[in-house]
Amino acid sequence: MNMNHEYPKIAHELTLLVISILLGYLSWRFIELPFSAKQSTKSKSRTFVSSLAVSGALVLLMIFSLNGLPNRFNEQQLYYSSYMNYSNSGFRTGKCFLTGGYSDITFYNKDECDTFDETKFNILLIGDSHAAHWNSAFSELLNDKQTLTQVTSSGCRPVIPFKGEHYCIDLMEFGMNELIKFHRFNRIILSARWWESDLAKLPSTVEHLKQYSDEVVVIGRTIEYYQYLPRVLATNEISDIKNDNQNKYTELKNLDDDFKKIANENGIKYVSLIDVLCPQGYNACQAVTAESVPIAFDYGHFTHEGALEVGAKLDLLVTRPNLTKRKSVNVDDTE
């Protein structure tokens, strides 16, 4: 287990000591001392209420200062809950991944996100946030003879005709109707939080992309949880979270089976993450990596470590001998 997330216990214990001393003084000053003197009943009552209010405020201050009294949790619970504040910097938000906060295609940084190199094996990753969560891991898994170009946005899925937020539609139009005509990618990977409504659009979308690439791969939806996975891990034993009350296995398994059927009927290469993460059903879904890092930092977006471990099993970043390198082509040559 990575102990970089250990809570600084000594500092908090010292804080508790100081606050305890302060509360003791206030109790003596505003409760014991006034009552020991001759005061009217009304005055004593007012003093008592005031002291309770002060003490209550200080207790609340103590709780906030200690992030909710973390010492009531054990080390493992604190470790898992620390991933609730996980940074998704690997998505490259505002550069290669557009969101509501970067809701214009002008934010897309072509120089940084388009890494096509005509001397190498080139891969295009395109989709929504469930494509963006692969970026850092896939980039790490590449060898020096491969490139990864990222075209990702929240707000719609990569199926034609596009439907959703305007910035997402603009970026999908760029990636799937312009970029692929300028570069011939050896492999295009489509990944998204797919919906049932995407099924009918998938075959024609893949056929369109096959005109401009040697291979198109569709990655299915991952397992999702009703609560953020780090919270589930922090409040349950690993053996207790692998049930259908915690994850959406049944719902997503049915959707995954529908995608498999469409893929098989149309000759589409499809990767089932449900099969990879839950090989024996809902009670065997992988929730943490070999190093005990949560697979996801929220309901279903991979941590870098989770994407790295799962991505290594997919065999999508290995250059295949029969897929030769292709050079960029002029857009006019494709018309």
Secondary structure, 3 states (H helix, E strand, C coil): CCHHHCCCHHHHHHHHHHHHHHHHHHHHHHHHHHHHCCCCHHHHHHHHHHHHHHHHHHHHHHHHHCCCCHHHCCHHHHHHHHHHHCCCHHHCECCCEECHHHCCHHHCCHHHHCCCCCCCEEEEEEECHHHHCCHHHHHHHCCCCEEEEEEEECCCCCCCCCCCCHHHHHHHHHHHHHHHHHCCEEEEEEECCCCHHHHHHHHHHHHHHHCCEEEEEEECCCCCECCCHHHHHHHCCHHHHCCCCCECHHHHHHHHHHHHHHHHHHCCEEECHHHHHCCCCHHHCCCECCCCCECECCCCCECHHHHHHHHCCCCCCCCCCCCCCCCCCCHHHHC
